Amino acid sequence: MKILLIHQNFPGQFLHLAPALAERGHTVVALTVDGNKRPSPVPVLRYRVPKPPEFRGAGLHYAQMAERGATVARACARLRREKGFVPDVVFGHGGWGETLFLREVWPEARHLTYAEFYYRARGADTGFDPEFPRDPVAMGIGTVARRTHLLQALVEADAAVAPTAWQASTFPRGLRDRIRVIHDGIDTDRLKPNPDARFKLPDGSTMRASDEVVTFVNRNLEPYRGYHVFMRALPRVLKERPSAQIVIVGGDRQSYGPAAPDGKSWKQIYLEEVRDRLDLTRVHFVGQLPYPQFVALMQVSRAHAYLTYPFILSWSMLEAMSVGALVIGSRTAPVQEVIRDGENGRLVDFFDIDGWSRALIEALSDPDSAMPLRQAARQTILDRYDLRRICLPRMIDFVEGRD
């Protein structure tokens, strides 16, 4: 078959799928933005991101997504007209509007969408954190307006895929039957326990699996992923565990939710809040790590804290479980789908700062008792999220029309 994969940050969720499809003899081509510099496992076509529309009001977000979709559709129409390219399958991520009008270009193709998350005015991330109150009507209008293109992407597709059952459940009930639940997959052959692992800090000191290491990982440090709660739990942890070392991975930009006020970063704001109660020689902000270093850090972690609003589940939590880390997760819907408290990890209420301190202290003080949880965590990933044995074969079947 001829297969076109579309993602503004390609390869994104198609990292393993694209080369696997090519290895099966399909002609696989990717379409992405012209500024995307990520290495690609397959040939890449590019489109230029349009200028923001001159539009204001509640429809701004949809206008931006629709303009991008129209730009992509025009580029694809030229591809068909000038090169005669007609794919059998068009598979895109629905999050940025890229797929909205492609059925108009290739009506004979099978259209698939990656349905990652559908914003809700209630019951998910919106309004979850009382620390950031907003007018409920204005918030609801903004949320509903923000999801319009996601609904259109799903309606226009022949089938869709979501990485977790909870993320699939956020979409309207009448459309869920077209969504398959298939995770992108975790490379358990690479992400496995290593008692001999070492992680080197920027100052040259080395951490080992025998050390009291607490880890916290996110693309960017912000409230959506519980950075504020984690930082507030640290003073007690450092006071009661004088050998503990805290390693915090993540940038200081914005990934989700609103930007920090007054030109600051969320990292700055919550570090300043607790700075005078922290031994900063034991709190290490290491920025965004190359992947091999991230793996090594997870392998030496004695306690890995993962917090999230009811939102998209991070790969990093599952990757930590795959290497056998003890994950202490927030008792929120996407985490509860994977972690069972006291069986393959620990769960703490998202806002329970004392609870987070206690859970981290217990994990640091008694690593032997956590060993069954660590082993069960890895088994969970092997049984449900293994890339090559479970997820990738299912995703290939989905694209080829057998699932």
Disulfide bonds with the S-S distance in Angstrom:
none
